[in-house]
Amino acid sequence: MNTSLRSTILCLLADPCVDRRMGRSGANINYFVRAVLDTYPEENRPSHVEIHQLLWQSLGRGLVWIEIDQPAPENWKWALTNQGLNAAQDEQFNPDDPDRYIKRLKERIPDVTDLVILYAEEAIACYGYENYLASAVMLGVASEAAFLELAESSVSWFGSSGVKLGEILSKTGVPYTQKVNEFKKRLEPKRGEIPSEFIDGIDLTVSSVLDMYRVTRNDTGHPTGINVNREDQYISLQMFGRYLEKLYLLKNYFNSK
């Protein structure tokens, strides 16, 4: 299925000039389906089945509803809920539009690794199917993977103190929280050597990563009965995109030295 089709549908539904009716046009094609098809070159158009599948999936996920205020069913219209409108118009990291979320991650962080993207995609997929607990766990894994990449990039920059850090990072039996604290311990006395554009806000960023790990891996990853609701996971996924940018900014600084 075309990875941008879902985003295309949401954006068209947000456009007041688009005919959103469910009835059929002269070509015996639904008005809105025709509007979607017209956004693609003829040789690369999605099928009617793909469009209808995504419309009904979006209905089930609370992004779309059907306006039935007209007496004739052919004049009923596809419409966006407030949640769907936010997904269509939001320029930030909005997990309700998974395709644009991942696309935005790759655009803002061109060197993000396939491993981090893999876990982020899993977190987004679980969120889309309302498996918020599973989404939280996968997001914790993505956060851990990204931080470990940052820490490993810092080893040579730290000099002699980085040797021990490298050893700690390479040991699978060392708790993740200890690895984070060992990195922070070495960063603090040398933070003045790092230009502000790379270091500003890093304390909050690292704390966010650590807290994400604590909540999603330590709590939800064990049978404690903890619950993760949609609102909390929505915020967590938005935060992830923002702090991932910060992590990679500092990582790139270390790699350049």
Residue pairs with C-beta under 8 A, 6 or more apart in sequence:
1 46
1 50
1 53
1 54
2 46
2 50
3 99
4 99
4 103
5 36
5 46
5 50
5 51
5 54
5 99
6 54
6 58
6 97
6 98
6 99
7 97
7 99
7 100
7 103
8 36
8 39
9 36
9 51
9 54
9 55
9 58
10 58
10 63
10 80
10 84
10 87
10 88
10 97
11 88
12 18
12 20
12 32
12 35
12 36
12 39
13 20
13 32
13 64
13 78
13 79
13 80
13 84
13 88
14 80
14 85
14 88
14 89
18 32
18 35
19 31
19 32
19 34
19 35
20 31
20 32
20 35
20 67
20 77
20 78
20 79
21 30
21 31
21 32
21 74
21 75
21 76
21 77
22 30
22 31
22 32
22 66
22 73
22 74
22 75
22 76
22 77
22 78
23 30
23 31
23 72
23 73
23 74
23 75
23 76
24 30
24 31
24 74
25 31
25 34
27 34
29 37
29 48
30 48
32 55
32 77
32 78
33 48
33 51
33 52
36 46
36 51
37 45
37 46
37 51
40 46
55 64
55 78
58 64
58 84
59 65
59 66
61 96
61 128
61 130
62 81
62 83
62 84
63 80
63 81
63 83
63 84
63 87
63 96
64 78
64 79
64 80
64 81
64 84
65 79
65 80
65 81
66 76
66 77
66 78
66 79
67 76
67 77
67 78
67 79
68 76
70 76
70 77
80 88
83 96
84 96
86 94
86 96
87 94
87 96
87 97
88 97
90 97
92 238
92 241
93 101
93 104
93 105
93 237
93 238
93 240
93 241
93 242
94 100
94 101
94 238
95 101
95 124
95 127
95 128
95 233
95 234
95 237
95 238
96 128
96 234
98 121
98 124
98 125
98 127
98 128
101 124
101 237
101 241
102 117
102 120
102 121
102 124
104 241
105 112
105 117
105 120
105 241
105 244
106 112
106 117
108 241
108 245
109 244
109 245
109 248
111 248
111 252
112 244
112 248
113 145
113 149
115 145
116 142
116 145
116 146
116 149
116 244
119 138
119 139
119 141
119 142
119 145
120 138
120 139
120 142
120 240
122 138
122 142
123 135
123 136
123 138
123 139
123 142
123 237
123 240
124 135
124 237
125 135
126 132
126 134
126 135
126 138
127 135
127 233
127 234
127 237
130 230
132 228
132 229
132 230
132 232
132 233
133 220
133 227
133 228
135 228
135 233
135 237
136 215
136 216
136 220
136 228
136 233
136 236
137 216
137 217
137 220
137 221
139 212
139 216
139 233
139 236
139 237
139 240
140 212
140 213
140 215
140 216
140 217
140 220
140 221
141 217
142 240
143 209
143 212
143 213
143 216
143 240
144 176
144 209
144 213
144 217
146 209
146 244
146 247
146 248
147 180
147 206
147 209
147 247
148 169
148 179
149 247
149 251
150 183
150 247
150 248
150 250
150 251
150 254
151 165
151 169
151 179
151 180
151 183
152 166
152 169
153 251
153 254
153 255
154 162
154 165
154 183
154 186
154 187
154 251
154 254
155 162
155 163
155 165
155 166
155 169
156 162
156 254
156 257
157 254
157 257
158 165
158 186
158 190
161 186
162 186
164 182
165 182
165 183
165 186
168 174
168 178
168 179
168 182
169 179
176 213
176 217
177 210
177 213
177 214
180 206
180 209
180 210
180 213
183 206
184 206
187 202
191 199
191 202
194 250
194 253
195 253
197 249
198 249
198 250
198 253
199 250
201 246
202 246
202 250
205 243
205 246
205 247
208 239
208 243
209 243
209 247
212 236
212 239
212 240
216 228
216 236
219 226
220 226
220 228
